[in-house]
Amino acid sequence: MKRSDLGDSACPIDRSLFEVGDTWTLQILRDAMHGVTRFTDFSKSIGLATNVLTARLQKLVAVGIFEVRESGLGNSHEYVLTEKGRDFHTVLAALRQWGQKHLFEDDELMTRVVDARTGQEPQPLTLTAEDGRALNSGDMLVVRSRAADPIETAVPVDTPRRREARAGRSRRSTGPDS
């Protein structure tokens, strides 16, 4: 699948990557979550060529992650996160926590975030079932439905894990206790 085709994919991860799936865009969003709004400040923080930064910011505006507002500082304007953009905070937090856990040696310097009120690190993010159980990838089933349809109408997608589960059920049903 060509990169340009990801915007039409039925997979939410593909569509997300199509909008924000490159290093520069993630760095722009990281900085925006920490209050950066001006082009010059993004440029200084990230060290990105102005043409690349311009293209990334224009795309983020076009897909509704930023809106452009006039700045109180004269002729300039600001890139302000929309609700869609602010909702990306959890994704960045998950990337940060994964990176902290797996990509640093104990003696390496790294940036960390803490709760501004308590000074404590946030709890690790986890996917939680309706009954409170922590879920991992083995607990998940990929299903397909229209976005507005109730989840009960979703149809399972044929994945290797689903095929393996079906094969396990059929072996049990034809085993010695059948």
C-alpha positions as CSV (number, residue, x, y, z in Angstrom):
1,M,0.0,0.0,0.0
2,K,1.4,3.4,-1.0
3,R,1.7,6.0,1.8
4,S,-0.8,8.2,0.0
5,D,-3.4,5.4,0.3
6,L,-3.3,5.4,4.1
7,G,-5.9,8.2,4.4
8,D,-8.6,5.9,2.9
9,S,-7.6,2.8,5.0
10,A,-10.2,1.1,7.2
11,C,-7.5,0.9,9.9
12,P,-7.5,3.9,12.4
13,I,-3.7,3.4,12.9
14,D,-3.1,3.8,9.2
15,R,-5.2,6.9,9.0
16,S,-3.5,8.3,12.2
17,L,-0.1,7.7,10.7
18,F,-1.1,9.4,7.5
19,E,-1.9,12.6,9.4
20,V,0.9,12.6,12.1
21,G,3.2,9.7,11.3
22,D,6.6,11.3,10.8
23,T,9.3,12.5,13.3
24,W,8.9,16.2,12.6
25,T,5.2,16.2,13.0
26,L,5.4,14.4,16.3
27,Q,8.0,16.8,17.5
28,I,5.8,19.8,16.5
29,L,2.9,18.2,18.4
30,R,5.1,17.5,21.5
31,D,6.1,21.1,21.6
32,A,2.6,22.4,21.1
33,M,1.4,20.3,24.0
34,H,4.0,22.2,26.1
35,G,2.8,25.6,25.0
36,V,4.7,26.4,21.8
37,T,2.5,28.3,19.4
38,R,4.7,30.4,17.2
39,F,6.6,29.4,14.0
40,T,9.9,30.9,15.2
41,D,9.6,29.0,18.5
42,F,8.9,25.7,16.8
43,S,11.8,26.4,14.5
44,K,14.2,27.1,17.3
45,S,13.1,24.1,19.4
46,I,13.2,21.5,16.6
47,G,15.8,22.9,14.3
48,L,13.8,22.1,11.2
49,A,14.3,23.8,7.9
50,T,11.6,26.5,7.4
51,N,10.2,24.9,4.2
52,V,9.7,21.6,6.0
53,L,8.2,23.3,9.1
54,T,5.9,25.3,6.9
55,A,4.7,22.2,5.1
56,R,4.1,20.3,8.4
57,L,2.2,23.2,10.0
58,Q,0.1,23.7,6.9
59,K,-0.9,20.0,6.9
60,L,-1.7,20.1,10.6
61,V,-4.0,23.0,10.0
62,A,-5.5,21.4,6.9
63,V,-6.4,18.2,8.9
64,G,-7.8,20.2,11.8
65,I,-5.2,19.5,14.4
66,F,-4.1,23.2,14.6
67,E,-6.0,26.4,13.9
68,V,-4.3,29.6,13.1
69,R,-5.0,32.7,15.2
70,E,-3.7,36.2,15.0
71,S,-1.0,36.8,17.7
72,G,-1.1,39.7,20.1
73,L,2.5,40.3,19.0
74,G,1.9,42.3,15.8
75,N,2.0,40.8,12.4
76,S,2.6,37.2,13.5
77,H,0.1,34.4,14.1
78,E,-0.1,31.4,16.4
79,Y,-0.7,27.7,15.8
80,V,-3.2,26.7,18.5
81,L,-4.2,23.1,19.1
82,T,-7.9,22.2,18.4
83,E,-9.8,19.7,20.4
84,K,-8.6,17.1,17.9
85,G,-5.0,18.2,18.5
86,R,-5.4,18.3,22.3
87,D,-6.8,14.7,22.2
88,F,-3.4,13.6,20.8
89,H,-1.8,14.2,24.2
90,T,-2.5,10.7,25.3
91,V,-0.8,9.2,22.2
92,L,2.3,11.3,23.0
93,A,2.2,10.3,26.6
94,A,2.1,6.6,25.6
95,L,5.1,7.1,23.3
96,R,6.9,8.9,26.1
97,Q,6.2,6.1,28.6
98,W,7.2,3.4,26.1
99,G,10.5,5.3,25.3
100,Q,11.3,5.9,29.0
101,K,10.8,2.2,29.7
102,H,12.6,0.7,26.7
103,L,15.1,3.2,25.2
104,F,17.2,4.6,28.0
105,E,20.0,3.2,30.1
106,D,19.8,4.0,33.9
107,D,22.7,6.5,33.6
108,E,21.3,8.4,30.6
109,L,19.8,11.8,30.9
110,M,16.3,12.1,29.6
111,T,13.4,14.5,29.8
112,R,10.5,13.5,32.0
113,V,7.0,14.9,32.7
114,V,5.4,15.2,36.1
115,D,2.1,16.2,37.4
116,A,2.3,20.0,37.8
117,R,0.3,19.8,41.1
118,T,2.0,16.9,42.8
119,G,5.4,16.7,41.2
120,Q,4.9,13.0,40.7
121,E,5.2,11.0,37.4
122,P,1.9,10.0,35.9
123,Q,0.8,6.4,36.3
124,P,1.7,4.1,33.3
125,L,-1.0,4.2,30.7
126,T,-2.9,0.9,30.2
127,L,-5.9,-0.2,28.2
128,T,-8.6,-1.2,30.6
129,A,-11.6,-3.5,30.0
130,E,-15.1,-2.4,31.1
131,D,-14.7,-4.7,34.1
132,G,-11.4,-3.1,35.1
133,R,-9.0,-5.7,33.8
134,A,-5.8,-4.5,32.2
135,L,-5.8,-5.6,28.5
136,N,-2.8,-6.6,26.4
137,S,-2.6,-7.3,22.7
138,G,-3.6,-10.9,23.2
139,D,-6.8,-9.9,24.8
140,M,-7.9,-7.9,21.7
141,L,-10.0,-8.8,18.7
142,V,-10.1,-6.7,15.6
143,V,-13.6,-6.0,14.4
144,R,-15.0,-4.0,11.5
145,S,-18.1,-1.8,11.5
146,R,-19.2,1.7,10.4
147,A,-18.0,4.3,12.8
148,A,-21.5,5.3,13.9
149,D,-22.8,1.7,14.3
150,P,-23.1,0.1,17.7
151,I,-20.1,-2.2,18.5
152,E,-22.5,-5.2,18.9
153,T,-23.0,-5.1,15.1
154,A,-19.2,-5.3,14.3
155,V,-17.9,-8.3,12.4
156,P,-14.5,-9.9,13.4
157,V,-11.6,-9.3,11.0
158,D,-9.7,-12.4,9.9
159,T,-6.3,-11.9,11.6
160,P,-3.5,-14.5,12.4
161,R,-4.5,-14.4,16.1
162,R,-8.2,-15.1,15.2
163,R,-7.2,-17.9,12.9
164,E,-5.0,-19.4,15.6
165,A,-7.9,-19.2,18.1
166,R,-10.3,-20.9,15.7
167,A,-7.8,-23.6,15.0
168,G,-7.3,-24.2,18.8
169,R,-11.1,-24.5,19.3
170,S,-11.4,-27.0,16.4
171,R,-8.6,-29.1,17.8
172,R,-10.3,-29.1,21.2
173,S,-13.6,-30.1,19.7
174,T,-12.1,-33.0,17.9
175,G,-9.8,-34.1,20.7
176,P,-10.1,-37.2,23.0
177,D,-12.9,-35.7,25.1
178,S,-15.2,-35.1,22.0
